[in-house]
Amino acid sequence: AKAPPGALVQAVGCLRESPGKGWMLTESTDPQITTRDPLSAADKQALSTVAQGTQTVDLIGVYAPGELAQNTVVVKGLFVKTATRIRINVTSMELVHLQCGK
């Protein structure tokens, strides 16, 4: 099911700096509807084995992710879709796997 705009979603991808000086997920999964519940260790373990996606997702409200950059993360937030971009207004971000693609 495709998430409607404004839905609370999560996506898993590689956290990278975007050319516009913001942050984005690359090789991201499609945003999936989720809950506000915290992720358990088992949830994170399952997410760490998810196949790379094909989406690029712009992240809103991420400023200085520090050591999370270049790693695989799961973000949760509000889904914002435009004609050409997928964006998530981030409410939480957690590490799921060190070093993208490894």
ABEGO torsion letter per residue (X at the ends): XBBBBGBBBBBBBBBBBBAAGBBBBBGBBBBBBBBABBBBAAAAAAAAABBBBABBBBBBGBABAEAABGBBBBBBEBBBBBAABBBBBBABBBBABBEBGX
